[in-house]
Amino acid sequence: MSSNDSSPTAAADTNVSHDRDQDPASADAHEAAPQPEDVSRPTPEAGGQSPVEPSANIGVVGLAVMGSNLARNLASREGNTVAIFNRSSDKTEHLVQAHPEAEFVPAFSYEDFADSLHKPRTAIIMVKAGKGTDAVIDALVNVFEPGDIIVDGGNALFTDTIRREKAVRETGINFVGAGISGGEEGALLGPSIMPGGSDESWVTLGPILKSIAAIAEGEPCVTHVGHDGAGHFVKMVHNGIEYADMQLIAEAYDLIRRGTGRTPAEIADVFAEWNTGELESYLIEITAEVLRQTDAATGLPLVDVILDQAGAKGTGAWTVQTALDLGVPVSGIAEAVFARSLSSHPEQRAVSRELPGPSASSGTEFGVTAQDAETFIEDVRLALYASKIVAYSQGFDEIRAGAAQYGWTIDLGAIAKIWRGGCIIRAQFLNRISDAYAQTPDLPVLLTAPYFVEALGRAQDSWRRIVSTAAAAGIPAPAFSSSLSYYDGLRAERLPAALVQGQRDFFGAHTYKRIDKEGTFHTLWSGDRTEIEAEDTH
Ligand SMILES: NC(=O)c1ccc[n+]([C@@H]2O[C@H](COP(=O)([O-])OP(=O)(O)OC[C@H]3O[C@@H](n4cnc5c(N)ncnc54)[C@H](OP(=O)(O)O)[C@@H]3O)[C@@H](O)[C@H]2O)c1
């Protein structure tokens, strides 16, 4: 039986159960699932003593898709013995039976789980983010001791992780929020891992996580991102960038299809070709596969029978909400999130279908001749590349701003490196980002690094042609066009923000600064319209 210094009241003391349940898709989905007390477990021996001896160096709680694959990954690495526990015992039993080679140490109570682990105990939680995470933390805090380590590998909101870390730290137990990317396959074969938490936990956890992470160019895709919620923050932005990347690819496909009339299978060839160049990435690779797929039932391209309403689990929205709070324009990511929202309002789309578009007489009929098709497709490729640079630049900007706001020291180049393998946005391109930060660690805007300046210069004309062609033809390309606007906004000598300041001063006396002298000013708009010095009210 574990000696439980934390006592049964520790869970209440840790105060981890202030659930924000920020995973919209997860809310209460498991309310009907059995509670821990319902789960059948071996009867403890007389006197309440557990017969369990410690034999595992790492444990996993939560054995759905991600947890079971991560447990198998851990078990496959030299020197690891893995204890496993799941709220409902059937998943534990099934995993043990299905994978005898893993030699798992199954536990059917939190007490036995704790007892099966060597000290300091280390356990990775892989459960539904939100209430499930808090429930498991509360249970583990009751059976763990000071110095032990609880890792949350789920998709938690970073502010929840900050709260949980603070509460758990008060018990003397370490809490680490670790973003894990790569889905089911990544969890099994090697994910990209973004752990936060204390330096002390990293000493124990680092070697374990390095052993299971993906390897990119000889380096494990894991780094100690920063303290408390830093890991989940970076994982959140990773997902935001993923949204933007996917939307940009989707816009590229749509333009090529509607412009050239090529079939999905033919466009698959285009993407496969792109995957051999500077756009090489997992997302481009799988796009080719999806476009090549034929629906067995109808014989049609699968993409044509899939309902065109994109879902979301909420991490893209978190990235945008956080960026708004930080005042960081992540317009590419925001447009990607909104594009999914727009697609998922069939009632609005139905009543809007007959809204006027460009008239045939405007000469904007869209159609690329066969001989122009190759040039057009190359324009789309360059527009995609330029917009992608913008999306990543915006994402890294958000990480920089988040680090400043929350007091984390985050090595941006190291983040680019750990995204090169295991995760959904893995790409060659990330080497260029780590090079840029290696050259200039405090680079204020990623896209001003020499490599990207050259690439953006090369893409300029194509990018503009594609955005204007899409607008003239009435084809939505929100991520392409917002990326270009962001780019032009950054490079503008002067912005109409001056006029906005004038308007704000007119209706709200919000004051303004001048370009020619120090101070803060207000014009007496409803008086004689003279200018006075004023308090800075912003
Ligand atoms: N799926 C992915 O591709 C992916 C990728 C990266 C990260 N993630 C994150 O990884 C985590 C696990 O994902 P998943 O897809 O494997 O599983 P999931 O469907 O998100 O969650 C199911 C697991 O959570 C457990 N659970 C739920 N509420 C619980 C509670 N109150 N107490 C104890 N256990 C509870 C379930 O136990 P029962 O079996 O008893 O119901 C089950 O083991 C999530 O946070 C997810 O966001 C997922």
PDBQT file of the ligand as one rigid body, heavy atoms in Angstrom, charges set to zero:
ROOT
HETATM    1  N1  LIG A 601      -6.378  11.242 -30.607  1.00  0.00    +0.000 N 
HETATM    2  C1  LIG A 601      -5.356  11.987 -31.015  1.00  0.00    +0.000 C 
HETATM    3  O1  LIG A 601      -4.921  11.966 -32.178  1.00  0.00    +0.000 OA
HETATM    4  C2  LIG A 601      -4.645  12.852 -30.037  1.00  0.00    +0.000 A 
HETATM    5  C3  LIG A 601      -3.484  13.504 -30.419  1.00  0.00    +0.000 A 
HETATM    6  C4  LIG A 601      -2.808  14.256 -29.497  1.00  0.00    +0.000 A 
HETATM    7  C5  LIG A 601      -3.305  14.386 -28.214  1.00  0.00    +0.000 A 
HETATM    8  N2  LIG A 601      -4.465  13.765 -27.866  1.00  0.00    +0.000 N 
HETATM    9  C6  LIG A 601      -4.934  13.917 -26.498  1.00  0.00    +0.000 C 
HETATM   10  O2  LIG A 601      -4.591  12.736 -25.782  1.00  0.00    +0.000 OA
HETATM   11  C7  LIG A 601      -5.578  12.483 -24.771  1.00  0.00    +0.000 C 
HETATM   12  C8  LIG A 601      -6.111  11.071 -24.962  1.00  0.00    +0.000 C 
HETATM   13  O3  LIG A 601      -6.720  10.989 -26.245  1.00  0.00    +0.000 OA
HETATM   14  P1  LIG A 601      -7.471   9.662 -26.733  1.00  0.00    +0.000 P 
HETATM   15  O4  LIG A 601      -8.027   9.992 -28.068  1.00  0.00    +0.000 OA
HETATM   16  O5  LIG A 601      -6.577   8.494 -26.580  1.00  0.00    +0.000 OA
HETATM   17  O6  LIG A 601      -8.586   9.448 -25.633  1.00  0.00    +0.000 OA
HETATM   18  P2  LIG A 601      -9.952  10.255 -25.350  1.00  0.00    +0.000 P 
HETATM   19  O7  LIG A 601     -11.019   9.689 -26.194  1.00  0.00    +0.000 OA
HETATM   20  O8  LIG A 601      -9.679  11.713 -25.424  1.00  0.00    +0.000 OA
HETATM   21  O9  LIG A 601     -10.227   9.877 -23.821  1.00  0.00    +0.000 OA
HETATM   22  C9  LIG A 601     -10.597   8.572 -23.439  1.00  0.00    +0.000 C 
HETATM   23  C10 LIG A 601      -9.822   8.158 -22.215  1.00  0.00    +0.000 C 
HETATM   24  O10 LIG A 601     -10.053   9.070 -21.127  1.00  0.00    +0.000 OA
HETATM   25  C11 LIG A 601     -10.469   8.325 -19.987  1.00  0.00    +0.000 C 
HETATM   26  N3  LIG A 601     -11.292   9.164 -19.117  1.00  0.00    +0.000 N 
HETATM   27  C12 LIG A 601     -12.242  10.046 -19.495  1.00  0.00    +0.000 A 
HETATM   28  N4  LIG A 601     -12.780  10.625 -18.403  1.00  0.00    +0.000 NA
HETATM   29  C13 LIG A 601     -12.149  10.093 -17.319  1.00  0.00    +0.000 A 
HETATM   30  C14 LIG A 601     -12.266  10.279 -15.919  1.00  0.00    +0.000 A 
HETATM   31  N5  LIG A 601     -13.151  11.147 -15.408  1.00  0.00    +0.000 N 
HETATM   32  N6  LIG A 601     -11.459   9.563 -15.103  1.00  0.00    +0.000 NA
HETATM   33  C15 LIG A 601     -10.568   8.686 -15.612  1.00  0.00    +0.000 A 
HETATM   34  N7  LIG A 601     -10.404   8.460 -16.932  1.00  0.00    +0.000 NA
HETATM   35  C16 LIG A 601     -11.196   9.162 -17.780  1.00  0.00    +0.000 A 
HETATM   36  C17 LIG A 601     -11.221   7.163 -20.587  1.00  0.00    +0.000 C 
HETATM   37  O11 LIG A 601     -11.405   6.146 -19.638  1.00  0.00    +0.000 OA
HETATM   38  P3  LIG A 601     -12.608   5.060 -19.860  1.00  0.00    +0.000 P 
HETATM   39  O12 LIG A 601     -12.040   4.047 -20.803  1.00  0.00    +0.000 OA
HETATM   40  O13 LIG A 601     -12.849   4.526 -18.519  1.00  0.00    +0.000 OA
HETATM   41  O14 LIG A 601     -13.772   5.805 -20.436  1.00  0.00    +0.000 OA
HETATM   42  C18 LIG A 601     -10.279   6.786 -21.707  1.00  0.00    +0.000 C 
HETATM   43  O15 LIG A 601      -9.150   6.081 -21.244  1.00  0.00    +0.000 OA
HETATM   44  C19 LIG A 601      -6.636  13.571 -24.937  1.00  0.00    +0.000 C 
HETATM   45  O16 LIG A 601      -6.369  14.612 -24.048  1.00  0.00    +0.000 OA
HETATM   46  C20 LIG A 601      -6.441  14.051 -26.351  1.00  0.00    +0.000 C 
HETATM   47  O17 LIG A 601      -6.861  15.383 -26.534  1.00  0.00    +0.000 OA
HETATM   48  C21 LIG A 601      -5.123  12.998 -28.742  1.00  0.00    +0.000 A 
ENDROOT
TORSDOF 0
